[in-house]
Structures are given as structure tokens and as C-alpha cells.
Amino acid sequence: MGFLAFVYLLVISVVVALVLTNLPKLKLKKIKLPDIKLPGGIITVIIVGYIGARLGVLLFGNWQFLSFQGLSLIPALLGAIAAILLTKTCVECCKK
């Protein structure tokens, strides 16, 4: 992966991190959304999201039907979301 792939994955991780950290602030009826708080704040969430997006592309493979400049978007999104939620769960378990 080149520099453009790095930038695309970074943008995906920033967007996913901002959405997941601000999602619990929405007032939705009867839906309890998880509060994403990691040590280090939003920077940690962005770094974890980038690592997850990178691993998502490697693990889920290349999806040709939804790719941008050779980078599969859906696997990157899935990987970033999964990594952030998994890290949040691990941090909560370690606090107990």
C-alpha cells in the first residue's frame, strides 16, 4: 500500500472514531448506545481505528465492487469498527 492508501485509511479511521465517540450523545428512543472512552482520548481511538482498518483490508480481502483507488472500503470500515469496539471491551474488562 502506498501513501494514498495510508491517507484513505486514516480518513476512514477518523470518521469512524468521530461517529463512534459522538453516537452515544444522540437521544434515541429506548436504545442504549455504548460509550466509547479509551485512555488517551480521541487520538487513541483514531490509532486503534487505523490499525483495525488496515487489518480489515488484509483479513477480509479485496472487494472489487466497492473499492476506491484499489482500497476496499467496506473491509476497512468493518475492521475499524470492530477494532474500536473490541479495544473498548478489553479496556472495560481490565478496569474490573
N, C-alpha and C positions, 0 to 999 in steps of 0.2 A: 504494500500500500504506500502511496506517495503522500505528498504534503496535502493535496486536496482531500484525500480520504481522511487524513487526520483532522482537517478543518470541519468536514462534514460530520464526523463522529463527535467532535467537540460541540458543534451546534446542536446535534441531536441530544447529547447528554445535558447541555444547558437547558434546553426546552423541557426535557423530561424532568429534570431536577426542579425547575421552577413550577411546573404543573403539579408535581407530587408534593412539594412543600407548601404550596398555596391551596391545594384542593381541600384540606380539612377546614379552611376558613369559610367555605361556602355553606350557606344554610340550606341544606337539603332536607326534605321531609323524611323522617324515620330512617335515615341512612347514616350509620356511624362510620365515618371515614378514618383511616389510620393517620395518626400524626407523625410525620417524618421528621425526627430530630436526631441528628448524629453529632458526636463530638467533633468540633471544628466547623460546624455550621454548613452553609450552602456550598462552600469550597469542597468540603469532603464529599458532599452529595454529588457534586459535579464530577469529581475524580472517580468516585465509585461508578457513576453512570457511564463515564467514558470507558472504563475498564469493562463494564458489562456490555456496552455496545460493541466493543472490539471482540469480546468473546462470543457475543451473539452472532456476529458475522462469521466468525470461524467455526462455531458449532452448528449453526442452523444452515450453513451453506449459502450458495449464491442463488438468489431467486431472480431470474432474468426478467420476469414480467413486471416487477416493481423495483427497478434499480435506477440509480442516478449516478452517472459517470462511472459505472462499474461497481458501485457500492449498493448493496441490498438494504433498503430502508426498513422493511418490516423486521428482519432478524436483528438489526441494530436497535430498533425501538423495544423489541421484546427482551433483548439482552440487558438493556439499560434499566428497564422497569424491574426485571427480575433481580438484578444485582442490587439495586437500591432497596427493594423490599426485603431481600434476604439479609442484607447488611443490617437493616433496621431491626429485623427479628433477632439476629445474633447479638447486637448491642443490648437489646432489652433482656435477653436471656442471661447475658454476662452481668448485668446490673443486679439481678436477683440473688 
